[in-house]
Amino acid sequence: MSRQAAERRGARKTRVARAAVRPEGGFVLVSVLWLLALLTLVTMVLLTAVRLDVRTTGQLTQHAEAEALADGLMRLVALRLGDRDRRPLADAGLARDGTPLICGHGDAAVAIAVTDVGGLVDLNAASASLLEWLLRGLGVAPEKAVALAAAIVDFRDVDDVPGVNGAESAAYRAAGLGHGPKNAPFETVTELDQVLGMDVALLNRLRYRVTVGVQLPGGGRFTREALIEPERTAPLGFWVREWTIPAPAVADVSALSAGTVQCVRALA
């Protein structure tokens, strides 16, 4: 074979080889582009997921912070109620009719409301008719309200002679109770649980109901409600009978604005 023929054959092989490589190279390029697009999409999805996770975590943190603050302030209010004889609620700016005290804790806005349900009437001075009115206002059936009001009067008076619809020692024995009426003035609302006919559900409505609502500047909010019973024999001067989160309609604290009074300073 001549030299020129050999060169022509080599050139043809080179062109065939190049022709065979070009489609493969194009395929590799397209594959790389698709891979880059897929990686970009995955990255965008991950970034979105991270942003949502950070946002959710931030909301949970805000909620937890508001809850912790509400619970802490609730305990301060309870301590104040347990020591209300030496440190009256009015000195802290707290009313007993549900009027809220607006105060601040750092940048947080707080509303604290105390309702003295048992203090709506004086148990030692109220007449049977007034006690009946109170009980009926709490949802007690008329006949039971009459009997229970009379039993309260007999429980506190000094004699052992039952009044009309009332209850003295004989009635307590007939009911199988191991105690009779006190025949002395009430010292605490708690003593109502010894009155013949009184039930726990009703007694729970004759105590202090405290509501603490918190609004954080970052949007976190929380409301705690508790039923607190002051009691001299309790270790801290009170018992917590309920510890709940009220319904959303009650728990709305979005309209709060931080007060000039600092909550801890007012309650301490």
Secondary structure as UniProt FT lines:
FT   HELIX           3..82
FT   TURN            83..86
FT   HELIX           89..92
FT   STRAND          101..105
FT   TURN            106..107
FT   STRAND          108..116
FT   HELIX           118..120
FT   TURN            123..125
FT   HELIX           128..137
FT   TURN            138..139
FT   HELIX           142..156
FT   TURN            164..165
FT   HELIX           169..174
FT   TURN            175..176
FT   HELIX           189..194
FT   TURN            196..197
FT   HELIX           200..203
FT   TURN            204..205
FT   STRAND          208..215
FT   TURN            217..218
FT   STRAND          221..230
FT   TURN            232..233
FT   TURN            235..236
FT   STRAND          238..244
FT   TURN            248..250
FT   TURN            254..255
FT   HELIX           263..267
//
